[in-house]
């Protein structure tokens, strides 16, 4: 007998055996049956709860396939600088924070984007010095690949005119060789290493506080990403284990390991997929290059207006060796790649390794290898990845921010940018995510972007390279079944099917019958996780 019945709905099940249904029976955290109202009502035992969905659309629980949960959860307690209209607004927020922060205390913020400002100038150390002369300040750009620090933060980090650029990082300097305060990629870690880390209890509290926010968006699972050379990996894994052990982990979490820890993971015998239905060890995360907006994505041709071709963050020989060893020891790789050369070189690496027979006694990973972002990728490299069964993890919500930036940085080659239709049609299975806190984790913003390739104000009128649009059904699949396939959990997640985990979302409007511009404002009215209603009324 069932303990929860959902009736009088319109279920988009994604199950070929029963693609449409009006009701779902749930028992002990799993879907017992899917079908018509009368049949499902008959399964209700004594004390069963019945919810009348009043004809609303039901879809499987949504999963954010690429989120930096540690940075997002802790970042909610920092200065929120997304949407700031000018450098003056940013420094004004810093000055306000300085008044409320004890002298010497760190002021941290994230989300600013100079391309949204009239003068397009980044905040330099002198700007931040004026706003907070008695506090160390570090403000991450929206993409997390660049940050601005003031003089006190630079001094605490030991960064001066004679400080060399660290491996895979750049310290911007003025005409006299003095640091400007702008730090790119791993140069940021010189400063973050001086920031007092939060306690494990504070991390766990921040993680828990984020669950309800995600449930309100219809999210029931995440793929938690690691930053290169970051210190957050261990703290995040400890927090996830604490929450799982005390029964308060109300998400399905696939948590990646830092790629630089691959040798330790192999030595310990860790494998991709280790864990249970709430928490699993995920991929080993590597970085092939940087970010497009700060011109550190690795390109086949120079950036428009100069600035070189970006840079590889990990040598291809290192990645090839890592892929070969991971493949033999039950670990799948996840590789960040934005630029077209990064994707080209990676496709060759994967081809050399995966076309070769595995070593005797090799333990294959329980999830496919995947590429994160595929922001700029040539058609021939799409075909290479497709033939090899490598998945694509992409973030459609970012197209609204990227379209103007990509045209400015790579010109006509931007036609290869965010090429979701080409990737989909080639047979690469997609998992959608947000890259939060880089972008908003709201999956309906991502669905809107995937379907329209427009900003929320409807620009450009026909969409940016509209030939790369996806359908609503394809976008929903990429937020549900796509993440399940990316983790090897397709038998347990991704569709509304008997026997699978009871994660599903009831919507305030039928997203399959809406003007595409309305997709961004769709809201869940009910989120069910593991057979329990964890959020109700969010869409009212």
C-alpha positions as CSV (number, residue, x, y, z in Angstrom):
1,X,0.0,0.0,0.0
2,X,1.1,3.6,-0.7
3,X,1.6,6.3,1.9
4,X,1.4,9.3,-0.5
5,X,-0.9,9.6,-3.6
6,X,-0.7,12.4,-6.1
7,X,-3.8,12.4,-8.3
8,X,-5.4,14.6,-10.9
9,X,-2.2,15.8,-12.4
10,X,-0.5,15.7,-15.8
11,X,2.7,13.7,-15.5
12,X,5.6,14.1,-17.9
13,X,7.2,10.9,-16.8
14,X,10.0,10.5,-19.4
15,X,9.3,6.7,-19.1
16,X,8.6,5.2,-22.5
17,X,6.5,2.4,-20.9
18,X,4.1,5.1,-19.6
19,X,4.9,8.5,-21.0
20,X,1.8,10.2,-19.7
21,X,-0.2,9.6,-16.5
22,X,-2.4,11.5,-14.1
23,X,-1.4,9.9,-10.8
24,X,1.5,8.6,-8.8
25,X,1.6,6.3,-5.8
26,X,4.6,6.6,-3.4
27,X,5.8,4.3,-0.7
28,X,8.9,4.3,1.5
29,X,10.7,6.9,-0.6
30,X,10.1,5.2,-3.9
31,X,7.5,5.3,-6.7
32,X,5.2,2.4,-6.2
33,X,3.0,2.9,-9.3
34,X,2.2,5.4,-12.1
35,X,-1.1,5.5,-14.0
36,X,-4.7,6.7,-13.9
37,X,-6.4,8.3,-10.9
38,X,-8.7,5.3,-10.1
39,X,-6.0,2.7,-10.2
40,X,-3.7,4.8,-8.1
41,X,-6.4,5.7,-5.5
42,X,-7.0,2.0,-5.1
43,X,-3.4,1.6,-3.8
44,X,-3.9,3.9,-0.9
45,X,-3.8,2.2,2.5
46,X,-5.1,3.3,5.9
47,X,-3.6,6.7,6.7
48,X,-2.4,7.4,3.2
49,X,-2.2,11.0,2.2
50,X,-3.9,12.0,-1.0
51,X,-3.0,15.3,-2.8
52,X,-5.2,16.6,-5.6
53,X,-2.9,18.4,-8.0
54,X,-5.8,20.1,-9.8
55,X,-4.6,19.3,-13.2
56,X,-1.1,20.7,-12.7
57,X,2.0,19.6,-14.6
58,X,4.3,17.1,-12.9
59,X,7.9,16.5,-13.9
60,X,10.8,14.5,-12.4
61,X,12.9,16.2,-9.7
62,X,15.3,18.6,-11.2
63,X,19.1,18.3,-10.7
64,X,21.7,21.0,-11.0
65,X,24.5,19.2,-12.8
66,X,27.1,21.9,-12.1
67,X,27.1,23.9,-8.9
68,X,29.9,25.0,-6.6
69,X,27.8,24.4,-3.6
70,X,30.4,25.4,-1.0
71,X,30.9,28.7,-2.7
72,X,27.2,29.3,-3.3
73,X,26.1,28.4,0.3
74,X,28.9,30.4,2.0
75,X,28.5,33.1,-0.6
76,X,24.9,33.8,0.4
77,X,26.4,35.3,3.6
78,X,28.8,37.5,1.7
79,X,28.3,40.7,-0.3
80,X,26.1,39.9,-3.2
81,X,27.4,42.0,-6.1
82,X,25.5,40.5,-9.1
83,X,23.5,43.1,-10.9
84,X,25.5,46.0,-9.7
85,X,25.1,48.7,-12.3
86,X,28.5,50.4,-11.8
87,X,31.9,50.3,-10.1
88,X,30.6,53.0,-7.8
89,X,27.8,50.7,-6.6
90,X,30.3,48.0,-5.8
91,X,32.6,50.2,-3.8
92,X,29.6,51.7,-2.1
93,X,28.6,48.3,-0.9
94,X,32.1,47.6,0.3
95,X,32.2,50.9,2.2
96,X,28.9,50.0,3.9
97,X,30.3,46.6,4.9
98,X,33.4,48.2,6.3
99,X,31.3,50.3,8.7
100,X,29.6,47.1,10.0
101,X,32.8,45.0,10.2
102,X,35.3,45.2,13.0
103,X,38.7,46.7,12.0
104,X,40.9,44.1,10.3
105,X,38.0,41.8,9.5
106,X,37.7,40.5,5.9
107,X,35.2,41.8,3.5
108,X,34.3,39.2,0.9
109,X,31.9,39.5,-2.0
110,X,31.2,38.0,-5.4
111,X,29.2,38.4,-8.6
112,X,30.4,41.7,-10.0
113,X,30.7,41.9,-13.8
114,X,32.4,45.0,-15.3
115,X,31.0,44.3,-18.8
116,X,27.6,45.4,-17.4
117,X,29.0,48.9,-16.5
118,X,29.2,51.9,-18.8
119,X,33.0,52.3,-18.4
120,X,33.8,48.6,-18.3
121,X,36.6,49.1,-15.8
122,X,37.3,46.5,-13.2
123,X,37.7,47.4,-9.5
124,X,41.4,48.0,-8.7
125,X,43.1,48.0,-5.3
126,X,43.1,51.8,-5.1
127,X,39.3,51.8,-5.5
128,X,38.9,49.2,-2.8
129,X,41.5,51.0,-0.6
130,X,39.3,54.1,-0.6
131,X,36.2,52.1,0.3
132,X,37.7,50.1,3.1
133,X,41.2,51.2,4.1
134,X,41.2,49.3,7.4
135,X,39.9,45.9,6.1
136,X,41.3,43.3,3.7
137,X,38.9,43.0,0.7
138,X,38.5,40.3,-1.9
139,X,35.8,40.4,-4.5
140,X,35.3,37.6,-7.0
141,X,34.1,38.4,-10.5
142,X,31.0,36.5,-11.5
143,X,32.9,33.7,-13.3
144,X,35.1,33.0,-10.2
145,X,38.2,33.0,-12.5
146,X,39.2,36.5,-11.5
147,X,39.1,38.5,-8.2
148,X,39.9,42.1,-7.1
149,X,41.9,42.6,-3.9
150,X,42.8,45.7,-2.0
151,X,46.3,46.7,-0.7
152,X,45.8,45.2,2.7
153,X,44.7,41.8,1.3
154,X,47.7,41.8,-1.1
155,X,50.0,42.6,1.7
156,X,48.7,39.8,3.9
157,X,49.2,37.4,1.0
158,X,52.7,38.6,0.5
159,X,52.0,39.9,-3.0
160,X,54.2,42.8,-4.1
161,X,56.1,44.0,-7.1
162,X,58.6,41.2,-6.9
163,X,56.1,38.4,-6.5
164,X,56.2,36.0,-9.5
165,X,53.0,34.8,-11.1
166,X,52.1,31.4,-9.6
167,X,51.7,28.4,-11.8
168,X,48.4,28.6,-13.7
169,X,47.7,32.1,-12.4
170,X,48.4,35.8,-13.3
171,X,48.9,38.8,-11.1
172,X,48.0,41.9,-13.1
173,X,50.5,44.7,-12.9
174,X,50.6,48.4,-13.8
175,X,53.2,50.1,-16.0
176,X,55.7,50.2,-13.1
177,X,55.2,46.5,-12.3
178,X,53.1,47.0,-9.2
179,X,50.1,44.7,-8.6
180,X,46.8,46.3,-9.6
181,X,44.7,44.1,-7.3
182,X,43.4,42.0,-10.2
183,X,44.2,38.3,-9.7
184,X,43.4,35.6,-12.3
185,X,42.8,31.9,-11.8
186,X,45.2,30.3,-9.3
187,X,46.7,33.7,-8.3
188,X,43.5,34.2,-6.3
189,X,44.5,31.3,-4.0
190,X,47.5,33.4,-2.8
191,X,44.9,35.6,-1.0
192,X,42.3,33.0,-0.2
193,X,44.9,31.0,1.7
194,X,45.1,34.0,4.2
195,X,41.4,34.2,4.9
196,X,40.4,32.5,8.1
197,X,38.3,29.4,7.0
198,X,34.9,28.9,8.5
199,X,34.5,26.1,11.0
200,X,33.0,22.8,10.1
201,X,29.9,23.7,12.0
202,X,29.5,27.0,10.1
203,X,29.9,25.2,6.8
204,X,27.3,22.6,7.8
205,X,24.9,25.4,8.8
206,X,25.4,27.2,5.5
207,X,24.8,24.0,3.6
208,X,21.6,23.2,5.5
209,X,20.3,26.7,5.0
210,X,20.6,26.3,1.2
211,X,18.4,23.2,1.0
212,X,15.1,24.9,1.3
213,X,16.2,27.6,-1.2
214,X,16.9,24.8,-3.8
215,X,13.7,23.0,-3.0
216,X,11.8,26.1,-3.8
217,X,13.3,26.0,-7.2
218,X,12.3,22.3,-7.7
219,X,15.8,21.0,-7.2
220,X,16.2,17.7,-5.5
221,X,19.8,16.9,-6.4
222,X,23.1,18.6,-7.3
223,X,26.5,17.7,-8.7
224,X,28.9,19.6,-6.5
225,X,32.0,20.9,-8.3
226,X,35.5,21.6,-6.9
227,X,37.6,24.6,-7.7
228,X,41.2,24.1,-8.9
229,X,43.7,24.3,-6.0
230,X,40.9,25.4,-3.7
231,X,40.7,24.7,0.0
232,X,37.0,24.0,0.0
233,X,37.1,20.3,-1.1
234,X,37.9,18.8,2.3
235,X,35.5,21.1,4.2
236,X,32.7,20.4,1.7
237,X,33.1,16.6,2.0
238,X,33.2,16.7,5.8
239,X,30.0,18.8,5.8
240,X,28.3,16.4,3.4
241,X,29.3,13.4,5.5
242,X,28.1,15.1,8.8
243,X,24.7,15.9,7.3
244,X,24.3,12.5,5.8
245,X,25.2,10.8,9.1
246,X,22.7,12.8,11.2
247,X,19.9,12.3,8.6
248,X,19.5,16.0,7.6
249,X,20.9,15.7,4.0
250,X,17.8,16.6,2.0
251,X,19.4,16.5,-1.4
252,X,21.0,13.8,-3.6
253,X,24.6,15.0,-3.7
254,X,27.2,13.8,-6.2
255,X,30.4,15.5,-4.9
256,X,33.4,15.7,-7.0
257,X,37.0,15.2,-5.8
258,X,39.8,17.7,-6.7
259,X,41.8,16.4,-9.6
260,X,45.0,17.2,-7.8
261,X,44.0,14.5,-5.2
262,X,43.8,11.7,-7.9
263,X,46.8,9.8,-6.6
264,X,45.5,9.8,-3.0
265,X,42.0,8.7,-4.2
266,X,43.6,5.8,-6.1
267,X,45.8,4.9,-3.1
268,X,42.8,4.8,-0.8
269,X,40.8,2.7,-3.3
270,X,38.0,5.3,-3.7
271,X,35.8,4.8,-6.8
272,X,33.3,7.1,-8.6
273,X,29.8,6.2,-7.3
274,X,30.8,5.2,-3.8
275,X,28.1,6.0,-1.3
276,X,24.3,5.8,-0.9
277,X,21.2,7.3,-2.4
278,X,21.9,10.7,-0.7
279,X,25.7,11.1,-1.0
280,X,28.1,9.7,-3.5
281,X,31.7,10.3,-4.5
282,X,31.6,11.7,-8.0
283,X,34.2,12.5,-10.7
284,X,37.7,13.7,-10.3
285,X,37.6,17.4,-11.4
286,X,40.4,18.8,-13.6
287,X,40.8,22.2,-15.4
288,X,42.0,22.4,-19.0
289,X,41.8,26.2,-19.2
290,X,40.3,29.3,-17.6
291,X,37.4,31.6,-18.6
292,X,36.3,33.3,-21.7
293,X,35.5,36.7,-20.1
294,X,38.9,37.2,-18.5
295,X,40.6,35.8,-21.7
296,X,42.2,32.8,-20.0
297,X,40.1,30.2,-22.0
298,X,42.5,28.4,-24.3
299,X,41.7,29.3,-28.0
300,X,42.8,28.1,-31.4
301,X,43.1,31.7,-32.6
302,X,44.0,34.9,-30.7
303,X,41.4,36.9,-28.9
304,X,39.9,39.9,-30.7
305,X,41.9,43.1,-29.9
306,X,44.9,41.2,-28.7
307,X,45.5,39.3,-25.4
308,X,47.0,36.1,-26.9
309,X,45.2,32.8,-27.0
310,X,44.6,32.2,-23.3
311,X,46.4,29.4,-21.4
312,X,46.1,25.8,-20.5
313,X,45.7,25.4,-16.7
314,X,46.8,21.7,-16.7
315,X,49.3,20.3,-19.2
316,X,47.7,17.9,-21.7
317,X,50.3,15.2,-20.8
318,X,49.2,15.5,-17.2
319,X,45.5,15.1,-18.1
320,X,46.2,12.2,-20.4
321,X,48.1,10.3,-17.7
322,X,45.3,11.2,-15.2
323,X,42.6,9.8,-17.6
324,X,44.6,6.6,-18.2
325,X,45.1,6.0,-14.5
326,X,41.6,7.0,-13.4
327,X,40.1,4.7,-16.1
328,X,42.0,1.8,-14.6
329,X,41.0,2.4,-11.0
330,X,37.2,3.0,-11.2
331,X,37.4,6.8,-11.3
332,X,35.7,9.0,-13.9
333,X,37.1,12.4,-14.9
334,X,35.3,15.7,-15.2
335,X,37.3,18.3,-17.1
336,X,36.6,22.0,-17.3
337,X,37.1,23.3,-20.9
338,X,35.8,26.6,-22.2
339,X,38.0,27.5,-25.2
340,X,38.0,25.7,-28.6
341,X,41.6,24.7,-28.3
342,X,41.0,23.3,-24.8
343,X,38.2,21.2,-26.2
344,X,40.2,20.2,-29.3
345,X,43.2,19.1,-27.2
346,X,40.9,17.2,-24.8
347,X,39.1,15.4,-27.6
348,X,42.5,14.1,-28.8
349,X,43.5,13.1,-25.3
350,X,40.2,11.2,-24.7
351,X,40.5,9.6,-28.2
352,X,44.1,8.3,-27.5
353,X,43.1,6.9,-24.1
354,X,39.6,5.6,-24.7
355,X,40.4,4.0,-28.0
356,X,43.2,1.9,-26.4
357,X,42.2,-1.3,-24.7
358,X,42.1,-1.0,-20.9
359,X,44.9,-2.5,-18.9
360,X,44.4,-6.1,-17.6
361,X,42.5,-6.0,-14.3
362,X,41.3,-2.4,-14.9
363,X,38.2,-1.4,-13.0
364,X,36.0,0.7,-15.3
365,X,34.3,3.8,-13.8
366,X,30.6,3.5,-12.9
367,X,29.8,6.8,-14.6
368,X,30.9,8.3,-18.0
369,X,33.6,10.8,-18.3
370,X,32.4,14.4,-18.9
371,X,33.4,17.8,-20.1
372,X,32.3,20.8,-18.1
373,X,31.1,23.9,-20.1
374,X,32.1,23.1,-23.8
375,X,31.6,26.8,-24.2
376,X,33.4,27.2,-27.5
377,X,33.7,24.0,-29.5
378,X,34.3,23.2,-33.1
379,X,31.9,20.7,-34.9
380,X,34.7,18.1,-35.5
381,X,35.5,18.0,-31.8
382,X,31.8,17.5,-31.0
383,X,31.9,14.5,-33.2
384,X,35.0,13.1,-31.5
385,X,33.5,13.4,-28.0
386,X,30.2,11.9,-29.2
387,X,31.9,8.8,-30.7
388,X,33.7,8.2,-27.4
389,X,30.6,8.4,-25.2
390,X,31.8,11.5,-23.3
391,X,29.0,13.5,-21.7
392,X,28.6,17.3,-21.9
393,X,27.8,19.3,-18.7
394,X,26.7,22.7,-19.8
395,X,25.1,25.7,-18.2
396,X,22.5,27.3,-20.5
397,X,21.6,30.2,-18.1
398,X,25.0,31.7,-18.9
399,X,24.2,32.4,-22.5
400,X,22.4,35.6,-21.6
401,X,25.6,37.0,-20.0
402,X,28.0,35.4,-22.6
403,X,26.6,36.4,-25.9
404,X,27.9,40.0,-26.0
405,X,31.1,39.0,-24.3
406,X,31.8,36.2,-26.8
407,X,31.2,38.4,-29.8
408,X,33.6,40.9,-28.3
409,X,36.3,38.4,-27.5
410,X,36.2,35.9,-30.4
411,X,34.1,37.7,-33.0
412,X,32.5,35.5,-35.7
413,X,33.8,32.4,-34.0
414,X,31.1,32.9,-31.4
415,X,28.9,30.9,-33.7
416,X,30.6,27.9,-32.1
417,X,29.5,29.1,-28.7
418,X,27.1,27.2,-26.5
419,X,26.3,24.9,-29.4
420,X,23.7,22.8,-27.6
421,X,21.7,21.7,-30.7
422,X,24.9,20.6,-32.5
423,X,26.0,18.7,-29.4
424,X,22.6,17.1,-28.8
425,X,22.2,16.1,-32.5
426,X,25.6,14.5,-32.5
427,X,24.5,12.2,-29.8
428,X,26.3,13.7,-26.8
429,X,24.1,13.3,-23.7
430,X,23.7,16.6,-21.9
431,X,23.4,17.4,-18.2
432,X,22.3,21.0,-17.5
433,X,23.5,23.0,-14.5
434,X,23.9,26.6,-13.4
435,X,27.5,27.0,-12.3
436,X,26.2,28.8,-9.3
437,X,27.3,31.1,-7.7
438,X,28.5,32.2,-11.2
439,X,24.8,32.3,-12.3
440,X,21.4,31.9,-10.6
441,X,20.6,28.2,-9.8
442,X,17.0,28.6,-10.9
443,X,16.6,25.8,-13.4
444,X,13.7,27.5,-15.2
445,X,16.1,30.4,-16.1
446,X,18.2,27.6,-17.7
447,X,15.2,26.1,-19.5
448,X,14.2,29.5,-20.8
449,X,17.7,30.2,-22.1
450,X,18.1,26.8,-23.7
451,X,14.7,27.2,-25.6
452,X,15.0,30.8,-26.6
453,X,18.7,31.8,-26.4
454,X,17.4,35.2,-25.4
455,X,17.8,37.4,-22.4
456,X,14.8,37.8,-20.2
457,X,13.9,41.0,-21.9
458,X,13.5,39.2,-25.2
459,X,16.8,40.3,-26.9
460,X,18.0,39.5,-29.4
461,X,14.6,39.1,-31.1
462,X,15.3,35.8,-32.8
463,X,17.7,34.5,-30.2
464,X,21.5,34.4,-30.3
465,X,22.4,31.9,-33.0
466,X,18.9,30.5,-32.9
467,X,19.9,27.4,-34.8
468,X,21.3,26.1,-31.5
469,X,18.0,26.2,-29.6
470,X,16.6,23.1,-27.8
471,X,13.0,22.2,-27.2
472,X,11.3,22.4,-23.8
473,X,11.2,18.6,-23.6
474,X,14.9,18.3,-24.3
475,X,15.8,21.0,-21.8
476,X,13.7,19.2,-19.1
477,X,15.4,15.9,-20.0
478,X,18.8,17.6,-19.5
479,X,17.9,18.7,-16.0
480,X,16.5,15.3,-15.0
481,X,17.6,12.2,-17.0
482,X,20.8,13.8,-18.2
483,X,22.2,14.2,-14.7
484,X,21.1,10.7,-13.8
485,X,23.0,9.3,-16.8
486,X,26.0,11.4,-15.9
487,X,26.2,9.7,-12.5
488,X,25.3,6.2,-13.6
489,X,22.1,6.5,-11.6
490,X,19.6,6.2,-14.5
491,X,18.0,3.1,-12.9
492,X,17.2,5.0,-9.8
493,X,16.6,8.6,-10.9
494,X,15.6,10.8,-13.9
495,X,12.1,9.7,-14.6
496,X,8.7,9.1,-12.9
497,X,8.9,5.3,-13.1
498,X,7.9,2.5,-10.7
499,X,10.8,1.5,-8.5
500,X,12.7,4.8,-8.8
501,X,13.3,7.3,-6.1
502,X,10.3,9.5,-5.5
503,X,11.7,12.9,-6.5
504,X,9.3,15.0,-8.4
505,X,8.0,18.6,-8.9
506,X,4.5,20.0,-9.4
507,X,4.5,23.3,-11.4
508,X,2.2,26.4,-11.3
509,X,1.9,26.3,-15.1
510,X,2.4,23.8,-17.8
511,X,5.8,24.7,-19.2
512,X,5.0,22.6,-22.4
513,X,2.2,24.9,-23.4
514,X,3.6,28.4,-22.6
515,X,4.9,31.3,-24.6
516,X,8.7,30.5,-24.4
517,X,9.3,33.9,-22.7
518,X,7.2,32.8,-19.8
519,X,9.4,29.8,-19.0
520,X,11.8,31.8,-16.8
521,X,8.9,32.6,-14.4
522,X,7.6,29.1,-13.9
523,X,7.5,28.1,-10.3
524,X,7.1,24.8,-8.4
525,X,4.1,24.6,-6.1
526,X,5.2,21.3,-4.7
527,X,8.6,19.6,-4.4
528,X,8.7,16.0,-3.3
529,X,12.1,14.5,-2.3
530,X,12.5,10.9,-1.3
531,X,8.7,10.6,-1.1
532,X,8.2,13.5,1.3
533,X,6.8,16.9,0.5
534,X,9.8,19.2,1.3
535,X,8.4,22.4,-0.2
536,X,4.8,23.4,-0.7
537,X,3.2,26.6,-2.0
538,X,6.4,28.1,-3.5
539,X,4.6,29.1,-6.7
540,X,1.7,30.9,-5.0
